[in-house]
Structure formats: C-alpha cells, structure tokens
Amino acid sequence: MRSIPGRITARWRLLLVAILVLSAMGAGAVSTDALGAGDRFDGLVRRIDRFIAGPVPSRSTRPTITVTPPPIATPTPPPSRTTATRVPARTADPSNAPTAAPSPTPEPTPTTQPTPARVAVDLDLLDDPESVFKHQVTPDWCAVAGTQMVLTIHGKGDSSDAFQRELASRVREWESVTDSRNGNWGPAAMALALEAYGVPGYEVRAYETRLDALRDSARAISETGAPVILLTWRGAHTWVMTGYRADADPTVFADAVVSGAYILDPWYPSVSSIWEASNPPGFFTGIDELVENYLPWKRPEGMYPDRDGKFIAVVPTVRLDR
C-alpha cells in the first residue's frame, strides 16, 4: 500500500487528542480547576511531555546505601594493674655482679569515664513550620514539594508555586531508570536536585527495620542540623522529617528508641482515599502513625533490588549554615 503524504505520527495524534480534550473540558473549567479539571489536564500534559521526551535514560545516579546499624556496645571492665617483677640482684662472684636493672614503673590505673546520663530528647529544627511548608501543586509532585521545603529550610529556595514548577521542570537533568522506572522523581533525583541548588551531601539510604531508619535519621538531624526526607507509602509519597522524640540521645546511645517525628507532609490539607487525612505542618507523628505510613519500599512499576522491602530515606551528611 502506498504511504499517505502528510501522515500524522503517533506523537502528533496524541497532541491532537490533548487539544480535543482541552476543548471538551473547557478552558474555564481548567482555569478554575472545576471538579479537578485543572489537575486532570496537568496530568495529561505531563504524560504527553513524557511521551515526547522518550524513555527514561539509563545512566548512573546516586547509589542507594544499605545501612547496617552498629552493634550496641556493652561496658568493659578496666584492665588489671601490671605487677612489677624484681630481677635477681646477686651472683656467686660479687666482682662480676651485674648492675641491677631498674624496676619497671607500674602503669597508671586507667581513669574510668562516667557513663553519660540517658536523658530523653525532644528536638525540632523549626520554630515556625508554616513558614517553610509547601503543598504539592499537583497530586504527583510530593517529591518536588518535599525537595522544595528542604531547600527553603536551608535558605536556597522559597515556598512559591513558581519555584515548585521550576524544580519539576528540571527532573530530566537528574532522572534515571534505576532511580524511578516510571520517569517520575526518585530519591536519587531529590539528592541531585538539592545539590544543584546548593545543598550537597544528601545520601539515599536503605534500612532493614523502621527503628533503624528512624534512629539513623534522628542522629543525622542532631549532627547536621538538617532535615531528612522519608519515602513513605511504600515509596509513593514524601515526608520531610525535621525533628524527633527519643528516650535517649541517638548520637550517644546506639540503642536509642525514637518514639515519633516532626513531619512536613506536602499532601496537607488534601485527603487520600487510601491514606486518609494528612496532618498540618510540624505535626508530631507518633510511632503508631509512622507504622501505618512509613512502610518498606514496594513499587508497582518494577523491581528495585537495592530498595525493595527496605525503609528508604534521603539523609544529610554535611552540616550547612542556614
């Protein structure tokens, strides 16, 4: 069969469909977001944009580092004192008697350091969570909004819609199929975006247990003065952890137990049909609610060998002036 001149390609057909959909929905409905029309159209535009851009690139990105918690130290008794041994002083011939060696000086008894007091900790980096909070502009921009809030906390961004859209538009600079198989934001893209805007040193970490993840995140917050990004809802959502409560200082006690965290949830004030209502900015989220929301990574778009079944967090390693 002879080809038809001016045949419309698949991509242009999809663009034509978008134009027809927009016409059917009505520009007024989109502009006012009547019945969610604006969100649906934004989603359609993003799918078209992704289709035109082609597949997600397979390139190197930030690795996911599996964290093995250090063994919990047990007190050890101080070493015993050394007993000096005398050398024989005489021989049969006094004229050939060797000079007596000096007695060795006994080693000083080590000074036992006092055990630090186990005192409960209640720490939040933010005095005014509302000042840095930002709701996600679209239903699937939680990672963008979470990254935006971390940048705002560091004084490297702001809480405007315009800045969130700017961040979202740059995802192709950082995306990788090993980070997000569906082309959306993954935790490595978040770390790269933070570095691109002047906040280096964030690592993607994986933990076998929730307690290990929360304890290491709490320790990082105390040591760096910077927030942690938690990948909640099995990796489908983003929370920013700005503080915690624990029964002991996690920088001193390897067995400190974290009982909850101060959270910025970009989904607020929306309500999820699956995860229910979200909490306001800076809300203290107890361990029961963390158990319900902070779940092991499991994504429907494919396998992630270094993340599947583990608790994922994007953790600061560098103390920065804010």
Residue frames relative to the residue before (quaternion, step in Angstrom):
aa qw qx qy qz dx dy dz
M 1.0000 0.0000 0.0000 0.0000 0.00 0.00 0.00
R 0.4536 -0.6926 0.4944 0.2650 3.55 -0.95 0.90
S 0.4847 -0.6726 0.4741 0.2964 3.59 -0.93 0.89
I 0.4438 -0.6921 0.5113 0.2503 3.56 -1.12 0.75
P 0.4461 -0.6868 0.4937 0.2926 3.62 -0.69 1.00
G 0.8286 0.2096 -0.1620 0.4932 3.54 -1.07 0.79
R 0.2308 0.8026 -0.5176 0.1861 3.53 1.18 0.51
I 0.4055 -0.7275 0.5051 0.2264 3.58 -0.86 0.96
T 0.3811 -0.7293 0.5234 0.2210 3.59 -0.78 1.01
A 0.6874 -0.4866 0.3444 0.4150 3.55 -1.30 0.34
R 0.6618 0.5128 -0.3220 0.4419 3.59 0.91 -0.81
W 0.6783 0.4694 -0.3095 0.4730 3.56 0.90 -0.80
R 0.5878 0.5492 -0.3785 0.4579 3.60 1.11 -0.57
L 0.6518 0.5138 -0.3173 0.4587 3.58 0.99 -0.83
L 0.6338 0.5132 -0.3305 0.4750 3.57 1.02 -0.72
L 0.6327 0.5248 -0.3319 0.4627 3.56 1.01 -0.78
V 0.6238 0.5315 -0.3344 0.4653 3.57 1.03 -0.80
A 0.6395 0.5310 -0.3296 0.4477 3.59 0.96 -0.84
I 0.6482 0.5128 -0.3214 0.4622 3.56 0.96 -0.85
L 0.6602 0.5045 -0.3056 0.4649 3.57 0.97 -0.86
V 0.6391 0.5210 -0.3265 0.4621 3.57 1.02 -0.79
L 0.6431 0.5193 -0.3215 0.4619 3.55 0.96 -0.88
S 0.6471 0.5119 -0.3248 0.4623 3.58 0.96 -0.80
A 0.6692 0.5038 -0.3036 0.4541 3.55 0.96 -0.87
M 0.6744 0.4927 -0.2955 0.4638 3.56 0.98 -0.83
G 0.4042 -0.7171 0.4775 0.3073 3.55 1.07 -0.69
A 0.4723 -0.6922 0.4693 0.2785 3.54 -0.74 1.04
G 0.6253 0.5510 -0.3458 0.4310 3.58 1.01 -0.70
A 0.6512 0.5134 -0.3192 0.4587 3.57 0.97 -0.86
V 0.6528 0.5081 -0.3215 0.4608 3.58 0.99 -0.80
S 0.6849 0.5053 -0.2995 0.4311 3.56 0.84 -0.94
T 0.7373 0.3728 -0.2215 0.5181 3.58 1.09 -0.65
D 0.3627 -0.7488 0.4683 0.2974 3.58 1.35 -0.13
A 0.1640 0.8091 -0.5434 0.1523 3.56 1.04 0.82
L 0.8519 -0.0214 -0.0405 0.5217 3.55 -0.85 1.09
G 0.6726 -0.5181 0.2929 0.4398 3.57 1.10 0.69
A 0.3135 0.7802 -0.4969 0.2147 3.61 1.20 0.31
G 0.6390 0.5393 -0.3330 0.4358 3.57 0.98 -0.80
D 0.6581 0.5007 -0.3123 0.4678 3.59 0.93 -0.87
R 0.6566 0.5089 -0.3230 0.4534 3.59 0.93 -0.86
F 0.6640 0.4916 -0.3143 0.4675 3.57 0.96 -0.80
D 0.6168 0.5362 -0.3478 0.4593 3.59 1.00 -0.78
G 0.6516 0.5169 -0.3143 0.4577 3.56 1.01 -0.82
L 0.6427 0.5176 -0.3172 0.4673 3.56 1.01 -0.81
V 0.6413 0.5206 -0.3225 0.4623 3.58 0.96 -0.86
R 0.6635 0.5036 -0.3153 0.4547 3.60 0.94 -0.85
R 0.6418 0.5132 -0.3300 0.4645 3.59 1.01 -0.74
I 0.6375 0.5089 -0.3244 0.4789 3.57 1.03 -0.77
D 0.6445 0.5261 -0.3128 0.4583 3.55 0.97 -0.91
R 0.6579 0.4998 -0.3059 0.4730 3.58 0.97 -0.86
F 0.6381 0.5341 -0.3286 0.4468 3.58 0.99 -0.83
I 0.6698 0.4921 -0.2948 0.4714 3.57 0.94 -0.89
A 0.6630 0.5297 -0.3060 0.4314 3.59 0.99 -0.85
G 0.4543 -0.6924 0.4506 0.3334 3.59 1.14 -0.51
P 0.7549 -0.4015 0.2587 0.4494 3.59 -1.27 -0.04
V 0.5997 -0.5487 0.4401 0.3816 3.52 -1.29 0.47
P 0.4666 -0.7044 0.4473 0.2932 3.64 -0.75 0.94
S 0.3183 -0.7084 0.5970 0.2012 3.53 -1.16 0.72
R 0.2874 0.7499 -0.5355 0.2614 3.56 -0.05 1.30
S 0.6369 -0.5375 0.3856 0.3959 3.53 -1.24 0.40
T 0.0038 -0.7803 0.6251 -0.0191 3.53 -1.16 0.66
R 0.7300 -0.3740 0.2854 0.4957 3.57 -1.23 -0.17
P 0.4023 -0.7215 0.5024 0.2554 3.61 -0.83 0.90
T 0.4085 -0.6383 0.5776 0.3035 3.51 -1.34 0.28
I 0.2105 -0.8063 0.5480 0.0721 3.56 -0.58 1.22
T 0.2829 -0.7525 0.5716 0.1644 3.57 -0.67 1.09
V 0.2155 -0.7995 0.5550 0.0797 3.54 -0.68 1.16
T 0.1459 -0.7634 0.6258 0.0653 3.54 -0.84 1.07
P 0.3972 -0.7389 0.4762 0.2637 3.62 -0.49 1.08
P 0.5198 -0.6375 0.4616 0.3321 3.59 -1.05 0.71
P 0.5660 -0.5857 0.4348 0.3841 3.60 -1.09 0.54
I 0.4884 -0.6531 0.4957 0.2986 3.53 -1.10 0.72
A 0.3788 -0.7604 0.4864 0.2044 3.56 -0.57 1.20
T 0.2013 -0.7467 0.6202 0.1313 3.54 -1.20 0.67
P 0.5735 -0.6081 0.4064 0.3691 3.62 -0.96 0.75
T 0.1837 -0.7722 0.5994 0.1033 3.57 -1.00 0.80
P 0.4925 -0.6632 0.4616 0.3232 3.62 -0.95 0.78
P 0.5610 -0.6006 0.4360 0.3667 3.61 -1.09 0.60
P 0.5751 -0.5964 0.4175 0.3732 3.63 -1.08 0.61
S 0.5323 -0.6341 0.4546 0.3284 3.56 -1.11 0.70
R 0.5713 -0.6022 0.4369 0.3466 3.59 -1.19 0.59
T 0.4541 -0.6777 0.5128 0.2673 3.58 -1.13 0.72
T 0.2680 -0.7623 0.5705 0.1471 3.61 -0.89 0.97
A 0.4040 -0.7280 0.5027 0.2326 3.59 -0.74 1.07
T 0.2208 -0.7653 0.5936 0.1149 3.58 -1.06 0.81
R 0.3522 -0.7513 0.5185 0.2066 3.62 -0.76 1.02
V 0.3784 -0.6902 0.5740 0.2259 3.55 -1.20 0.72
P 0.5476 -0.6060 0.4387 0.3747 3.70 -0.95 0.73
A 0.3541 -0.7910 0.4733 0.1577 3.60 -0.84 1.02
R 0.8034 0.2741 -0.1344 0.5113 3.70 1.05 -0.50
T 0.1670 -0.7288 0.6498 0.1367 3.50 -1.42 0.40
A 0.7072 -0.4502 0.3073 0.4503 3.61 -1.23 0.03
D 0.7529 0.3011 -0.1825 0.5560 3.62 1.06 -0.72
P 0.3504 -0.7709 0.4873 0.2132 3.62 -0.33 1.22
S 0.6344 0.5499 -0.3570 0.4096 3.61 1.05 -0.67
N 0.7313 0.3813 -0.2298 0.5168 3.58 1.14 -0.53
A 0.3471 0.7639 -0.4896 0.2372 3.56 1.21 0.24
P 0.4118 -0.7089 0.5097 0.2609 3.60 -0.81 0.91
T 0.5617 -0.5802 0.4659 0.3616 3.48 -1.23 0.50
A 0.4712 -0.6894 0.4675 0.2900 3.56 -0.80 0.96
A 0.4254 -0.6918 0.5231 0.2584 3.55 -0.91 0.93
P 0.5244 -0.6300 0.4565 0.3461 3.58 -1.06 0.69
S 0.5281 -0.6257 0.4690 0.3311 3.52 -1.07 0.71
P 0.4873 -0.6623 0.4725 0.3173 3.59 -0.91 0.83
T 0.4629 -0.6728 0.5045 0.2801 3.50 -1.09 0.78
P 0.4490 -0.6907 0.4824 0.2978 3.60 -0.69 0.97
E 0.5050 -0.6397 0.4894 0.3103 3.54 -1.09 0.80
P 0.4968 -0.6532 0.4677 0.3283 3.59 -0.98 0.75
T 0.5275 -0.6247 0.4761 0.3238 3.51 -1.11 0.69
P 0.4658 -0.6896 0.4637 0.3041 3.62 -0.70 0.99
T 0.4231 -0.6853 0.5338 0.2577 3.52 -1.11 0.76
T 0.3449 -0.7462 0.5346 0.1962 3.56 -0.68 1.06
Q 0.3307 -0.7461 0.5451 0.1922 3.56 -0.75 1.09
P 0.4844 -0.6669 0.4701 0.3158 3.57 -0.92 0.79
T 0.4920 -0.6488 0.4935 0.3056 3.56 -1.06 0.75
P 0.4781 -0.6738 0.4661 0.3165 3.63 -0.82 0.95
A 0.5288 -0.6275 0.4655 0.3314 3.53 -1.09 0.69
R 0.3628 -0.7112 0.5614 0.2178 3.57 -1.02 0.81
V 0.0751 0.8173 -0.5557 0.1327 3.54 -0.08 1.38
A 0.5128 -0.6513 0.4683 0.3059 3.58 -0.96 0.88
V 0.2220 -0.7736 0.5855 0.0967 3.58 -1.13 0.77
D 0.0027 -0.7577 0.6525 -0.0121 3.55 -1.06 0.87
L 0.1150 0.8311 -0.5192 0.1626 3.58 -0.08 1.34
D 0.0724 0.7523 -0.6537 0.0385 3.55 -1.03 0.88
L 0.4390 -0.7206 0.4760 0.2480 3.58 -0.79 1.02
L 0.7484 0.4239 -0.2017 0.4686 3.58 1.12 -0.65
D 0.2956 -0.7244 0.5970 0.1774 3.53 -1.02 0.89
D 0.7906 0.1507 -0.0496 0.5914 3.58 1.14 -0.71
P 0.1861 -0.8301 0.5147 0.1071 3.62 0.22 1.21
E 0.5975 0.5895 -0.3642 0.4035 3.60 1.05 -0.71
S 0.6421 0.5704 -0.3327 0.3893 3.59 1.04 -0.73
V 0.7628 0.3211 -0.1917 0.5275 3.61 1.16 -0.43
F 0.5045 0.6764 -0.4182 0.3363 3.59 1.25 -0.17
K 0.0168 0.7815 -0.6237 0.0054 3.53 -1.19 0.68
H 0.3708 -0.7067 0.5667 0.2047 3.53 -0.89 1.04
Q 0.5079 -0.6381 0.4761 0.3288 3.58 -1.06 0.69
V 0.4875 -0.7016 0.4427 0.2722 3.57 -0.78 1.07
T 0.7819 0.1466 -0.0827 0.6003 3.60 1.05 -0.74
P 0.6736 -0.5269 0.3256 0.4033 3.61 -1.15 0.42
D 0.7728 0.3391 -0.2012 0.4973 3.63 1.07 -0.52
W 0.5524 0.6076 -0.4040 0.4032 3.61 1.15 0.47
C 0.2200 0.7980 -0.5360 0.1659 3.61 1.03 0.65
A 0.6532 0.5065 -0.3234 0.4605 3.61 0.97 -0.80
V 0.6274 0.5270 -0.3342 0.4658 3.58 1.04 -0.75
A 0.6819 0.4819 -0.2857 0.4703 3.57 0.91 -0.95
G 0.6336 0.5264 -0.3335 0.4584 3.60 1.02 -0.73
T 0.6441 0.5027 -0.3063 0.4885 3.57 1.01 -0.85
Q 0.6308 0.5419 -0.3213 0.4531 3.57 1.01 -0.85
M 0.6745 0.4930 -0.3094 0.4542 3.61 0.89 -0.84
V 0.6292 0.5171 -0.3421 0.4686 3.59 1.01 -0.74
L 0.6499 0.5050 -0.3135 0.4736 3.60 0.97 -0.83
T 0.6470 0.5155 -0.3180 0.4631 3.58 0.99 -0.79
I 0.6207 0.5344 -0.3391 0.4628 3.60 1.00 -0.78
H 0.7152 0.4301 -0.2409 0.4954 3.59 1.05 -0.77
G 0.5060 -0.6631 0.4237 0.3533 3.59 1.22 -0.01
K 0.5569 0.6121 -0.3844 0.4093 3.58 1.22 0.45
G 0.7778 0.1864 -0.1263 0.5868 3.57 1.25 0.19
D 0.3150 -0.7228 0.5689 0.2340 3.55 -1.28 -0.24
S 0.5573 -0.6411 0.4339 0.3002 3.55 -1.31 0.16
S 0.3728 0.7390 -0.4832 0.2854 3.60 1.07 0.66
D 0.6010 -0.5331 0.4500 0.3899 3.55 -1.30 0.37
A 0.6304 0.5636 -0.3388 0.4126 3.56 0.99 -0.85
F 0.6738 0.4824 -0.3098 0.4662 3.60 0.93 -0.84
Q 0.6282 0.5254 -0.3467 0.4573 3.60 1.02 -0.69
R 0.6536 0.4995 -0.3115 0.4756 3.58 0.98 -0.79
E 0.6111 0.5433 -0.3479 0.4587 3.59 1.06 -0.70
L 0.6533 0.5066 -0.3092 0.4701 3.57 0.91 -0.91
A 0.6690 0.5152 -0.3051 0.4403 3.56 0.85 -0.97
S 0.6670 0.5307 -0.3030 0.4262 3.58 0.99 -0.80
R 0.6945 0.4882 -0.2668 0.4563 3.60 1.20 -0.41
V 0.3598 0.7750 -0.4762 0.2077 3.60 1.24 0.01
R 0.6189 0.5676 -0.3620 0.4046 3.62 1.02 -0.63
E 0.5721 0.5765 -0.3857 0.4378 3.59 1.20 -0.28
W 0.7962 0.3169 -0.1201 0.5011 3.58 1.13 -0.68
E 0.5602 0.6463 -0.3988 0.3307 3.62 1.12 -0.39
S 0.0111 0.7626 -0.6465 0.0180 3.53 -1.27 0.58
V 0.5571 -0.6343 0.4138 0.3408 3.57 -1.00 0.78
T 0.6303 0.5232 -0.3483 0.4557 3.61 1.11 -0.51
D 0.6657 0.4837 -0.2877 0.4901 3.58 1.25 -0.43
S 0.7855 -0.0627 0.0678 0.6120 3.58 1.01 -0.82
R 0.3012 -0.8045 0.4874 0.1567 3.56 -0.27 1.26
N 0.7035 0.4406 -0.2755 0.4848 3.59 1.17 -0.41
G 0.5942 -0.6228 0.3524 0.3671 3.60 1.23 0.21
N 0.5490 0.5866 -0.4183 0.4237 3.59 1.22 0.11
W 0.7052 -0.4376 0.3292 0.4504 3.56 -1.29 -0.12
G 0.1109 -0.7543 0.6433 0.0695 3.52 -1.03 0.89
P 0.7063 -0.4670 0.3049 0.4360 3.62 -1.23 0.17
A 0.6261 0.5283 -0.3565 0.4491 3.61 1.04 -0.63
A 0.6182 0.5321 -0.3414 0.4671 3.60 1.06 -0.73
M 0.6167 0.5389 -0.3476 0.4566 3.59 1.04 -0.71
A 0.6654 0.5000 -0.3043 0.4633 3.59 0.89 -0.94
L 0.6673 0.4922 -0.3025 0.4701 3.60 0.97 -0.82
A 0.6352 0.5194 -0.3314 0.4658 3.59 1.03 -0.74
L 0.6288 0.5281 -0.3362 0.4612 3.59 0.97 -0.81
E 0.6695 0.4924 -0.3052 0.4649 3.57 0.91 -0.89
A 0.6414 0.5454 -0.3261 0.4298 3.59 0.98 -0.84
Y 0.7377 0.3805 -0.2159 0.5143 3.57 1.14 -0.62
G 0.7071 -0.5184 0.2602 0.4044 3.59 1.17 0.45
V 0.6421 0.4638 -0.3434 0.5047 3.59 1.20 0.41
P 0.0163 -0.8374 0.5460 -0.0174 3.63 0.23 1.23
G 0.6826 0.5638 -0.3393 0.3178 3.52 -1.38 -0.04
Y 0.5232 0.6199 -0.4413 0.3836 3.63 1.16 0.12
E 0.1583 -0.7847 0.5967 0.0556 3.57 -1.03 0.91
V 0.3697 -0.6686 0.5919 0.2566 3.55 -1.22 0.58
R 0.0171 -0.8282 0.5585 -0.0446 3.57 -0.56 1.17
A 0.1929 -0.7653 0.6077 0.0881 3.53 -1.18 0.73
Y 0.1149 -0.8027 0.5852 0.0102 3.57 -0.98 0.93
E 0.5205 -0.6475 0.4649 0.3061 3.55 -1.13 0.67
T 0.8045 0.1608 -0.0748 0.5668 3.60 1.05 -0.71
R 0.6113 -0.5529 0.4315 0.3668 3.52 -1.27 0.50
L 0.6314 0.5406 -0.3358 0.4431 3.59 0.96 -0.82
D 0.6440 0.5108 -0.3248 0.4678 3.59 0.96 -0.83
A 0.6593 0.5170 -0.3080 0.4507 3.57 0.96 -0.89
L 0.6918 0.4706 -0.2835 0.4686 3.58 0.88 -0.91
R 0.6462 0.5155 -0.3273 0.4578 3.59 0.98 -0.78
D 0.6790 0.4742 -0.2979 0.4748 3.60 0.89 -0.88
S 0.6295 0.5237 -0.3319 0.4682 3.59 1.05 -0.73
A 0.6470 0.5112 -0.3143 0.4704 3.57 0.98 -0.84
R 0.6413 0.5195 -0.3234 0.4629 3.57 0.95 -0.85
A 0.6621 0.5087 -0.3060 0.4574 3.59 0.95 -0.90
I 0.6285 0.5269 -0.3373 0.4621 3.59 1.00 -0.77
S 0.6738 0.4920 -0.2988 0.4633 3.60 0.91 -0.89
E 0.7220 0.4646 -0.2585 0.4427 3.59 0.91 -0.89
T 0.7873 0.3329 -0.1624 0.4929 3.60 1.01 -0.76
G 0.3438 -0.7376 0.5104 0.2779 3.59 1.14 -0.50
A 0.6009 0.5485 -0.3446 0.4683 3.58 1.23 0.47
P 0.5215 -0.6607 0.4400 0.3129 3.61 -1.09 0.62
V 0.3630 -0.6910 0.5869 0.2152 3.52 -1.39 0.34
I 0.2823 -0.7218 0.6011 0.1950 3.58 -1.18 0.61
L 0.1678 -0.7812 0.5966 0.0750 3.58 -0.73 1.10
L 0.2855 -0.7282 0.5962 0.1813 3.58 -1.01 0.85
T 0.0696 -0.8315 0.5506 -0.0240 3.55 -0.12 1.36
W 0.7727 0.3534 -0.2596 0.4589 3.56 -1.41 -0.08
R 0.6599 -0.5406 0.2772 0.4421 3.57 0.97 1.00
G 0.7277 -0.4184 0.2249 0.4948 3.56 1.15 0.65
A 0.5635 0.6259 -0.3758 0.3866 3.58 1.28 0.00
H 0.7867 0.2578 -0.1164 0.5487 3.59 1.18 -0.39
T 0.3217 -0.7486 0.5599 0.1504 3.55 -1.32 0.39
W 0.0332 -0.7506 0.6597 0.0194 3.54 -1.02 0.91
V 0.2680 -0.7232 0.6091 0.1849 3.56 -1.18 0.62
M 0.1994 -0.7830 0.5844 0.0749 3.57 -0.68 1.18
T 0.0988 -0.8342 0.5425 0.0115 3.57 -0.56 1.19
G 0.8095 0.0052 -0.0033 0.5871 3.59 1.23 -0.07
Y 0.1966 -0.7849 0.5826 0.0768 3.55 -1.31 0.02
R 0.2395 -0.6865 0.6490 0.2239 3.48 -1.45 0.04
A 0.0459 0.7928 -0.6044 0.0636 3.55 -1.00 0.87
D 0.5527 -0.6274 0.4367 0.3320 3.55 -1.22 0.45
A 0.7840 0.0769 -0.0570 0.6133 3.60 1.32 -0.11
D 0.6224 -0.5384 0.4123 0.3910 3.56 -1.27 0.32
P 0.3420 -0.7774 0.4834 0.2121 3.66 -0.47 1.12
T 0.5979 0.5463 -0.3788 0.4479 3.61 1.21 -0.21
V 0.7117 0.4045 -0.2363 0.5235 3.59 1.28 -0.29
F 0.7910 0.2640 -0.1133 0.5402 3.56 0.90 -0.99
A 0.3576 -0.7606 0.5071 0.1911 3.56 -0.57 1.17
D 0.7129 0.4136 -0.2569 0.5047 3.60 1.21 -0.33
A 0.2714 0.7686 -0.5340 0.2245 3.61 1.17 0.44
V 0.2460 -0.7701 0.5760 0.1210 3.56 -0.99 0.86
V 0.2548 -0.7661 0.5753 0.1308 3.58 -0.68 1.14
S 0.2244 -0.8161 0.5250 0.0895 3.58 -0.69 1.11
G 0.8014 -0.1158 0.0679 0.5829 3.60 1.25 -0.05
A 0.2703 -0.7675 0.5678 0.1248 3.54 -1.33 0.24
Y 0.4127 -0.6512 0.5737 0.2765 3.54 -1.28 0.53
I 0.0973 -0.8528 0.5108 -0.0481 3.54 -0.57 1.25
L 0.1702 -0.6955 0.6842 0.1387 3.50 -1.30 0.66
D 0.0836 -0.8091 0.5817 0.0009 3.58 -0.51 1.21
P 0.3372 -0.7824 0.4809 0.2070 3.64 -0.34 1.16
W 0.5526 0.6108 -0.4003 0.4017 3.61 1.21 -0.24
Y 0.5515 0.6222 -0.3940 0.3919 3.60 1.16 -0.55
P 0.6309 -0.1963 -0.7497 -0.0367 1.65 -1.95 1.63
S 0.3191 0.7669 -0.5040 0.2369 3.61 1.15 0.45
V 0.2905 -0.7300 0.5935 0.1744 3.54 -1.31 0.39
S 0.2588 -0.7715 0.5648 0.1368 3.57 -0.79 1.04
S 0.4845 -0.6635 0.4881 0.2946 3.55 -1.03 0.81
I 0.6953 0.4364 -0.2632 0.5068 3.58 1.22 -0.43
W 0.8132 0.2800 -0.1046 0.4993 3.55 0.81 -1.09
E 0.4563 -0.7260 0.4103 0.3103 3.58 1.36 0.20
A 0.7852 -0.3410 0.2304 0.4627 3.57 -1.30 -0.34
S 0.3661 -0.7088 0.5601 0.2234 3.54 -1.19 0.66
N 0.4983 -0.6691 0.4733 0.2828 3.56 -1.23 0.40
P 0.5814 -0.5981 0.4194 0.3584 3.61 -1.14 0.55
P 0.7036 -0.4877 0.3091 0.4142 3.60 -1.22 0.41
G 0.8288 0.2154 -0.1752 0.4859 3.56 -0.94 0.92
F 0.3792 0.7440 -0.4765 0.2751 3.57 1.26 0.12
F 0.3853 -0.6953 0.5478 0.2609 3.58 -0.98 0.83
T 0.1613 -0.8035 0.5718 0.0374 3.53 -0.57 1.24
G 0.3254 -0.7862 0.4994 0.1634 3.55 -0.44 1.26
I 0.7097 -0.4845 0.3070 0.4091 3.53 -1.28 0.34
D 0.6116 0.5569 -0.3693 0.4235 3.63 1.01 -0.66
E 0.6856 0.4584 -0.2836 0.4893 3.57 0.97 -0.84
L 0.6085 0.5308 -0.3557 0.4706 3.59 1.09 -0.58
V 0.6179 0.5399 -0.3422 0.4578 3.59 1.02 -0.73
E 0.6825 0.4891 -0.2850 0.4623 3.59 1.02 -0.75
N 0.7937 0.3525 -0.1488 0.4729 3.59 1.00 -0.79
Y 0.7189 0.3769 -0.2405 0.5323 3.60 0.99 -0.75
L 0.0925 0.8333 -0.5204 0.1619 3.51 0.08 1.41
P 0.6453 -0.5283 0.3682 0.4109 3.61 -1.18 0.43
W 0.5986 -0.5997 0.4180 0.3274 3.54 -1.11 0.83
K 0.2267 0.7321 -0.6210 0.1643 3.56 -0.95 0.97
R 0.0174 -0.8356 0.5474 -0.0437 3.57 -0.29 1.25
P 0.4854 -0.7049 0.4379 0.2755 3.59 -0.94 0.87
E 0.6373 0.5797 -0.3394 0.3776 3.62 1.12 -0.50
G 0.7920 -0.2342 0.1475 0.5441 3.60 1.20 -0.13
M 0.6201 -0.5619 0.4114 0.3613 3.53 -1.34 0.00
Y 0.1126 -0.7391 0.6616 0.0576 3.52 -1.23 0.73
P 0.2915 -0.8264 0.4445 0.1857 3.62 0.17 1.24
D 0.7349 0.4188 -0.2507 0.4709 3.61 0.98 -0.73
R 0.7273 0.4054 -0.2445 0.4970 3.61 1.26 -0.01
D 0.5685 0.6456 -0.3901 0.3285 3.58 0.99 -0.78
G 0.8364 0.1809 -0.1656 0.4901 3.53 -0.91 1.01
K 0.6694 0.4720 -0.2997 0.4893 3.59 1.27 0.08
F 0.4896 -0.6295 0.5183 0.3088 3.54 -1.33 0.36
I 0.1792 -0.8288 0.5286 0.0400 3.57 -0.63 1.19
A 0.0508 0.7757 -0.6265 0.0571 3.56 -1.06 0.86
V 0.2915 -0.6985 0.6217 0.2015 3.55 -1.25 0.55
V 0.0824 -0.8726 0.4770 -0.0656 3.52 -0.17 1.41
P 0.4126 -0.7074 0.5104 0.2624 3.63 -0.91 0.85
T 0.1502 -0.7881 0.5910 0.0835 3.54 -1.16 0.67
V 0.7215 0.3880 -0.2166 0.5310 3.58 1.27 -0.23
R 0.3408 -0.7133 0.5704 0.2230 3.58 -0.93 0.88
L 0.0608 -0.8063 0.5883 -0.0132 3.56 -0.72 1.11
D 0.4783 -0.6349 0.5184 0.3153 3.52 -1.16 0.62
R 0.1569 -0.7901 0.5877 0.0762 3.53 -0.91 0.94
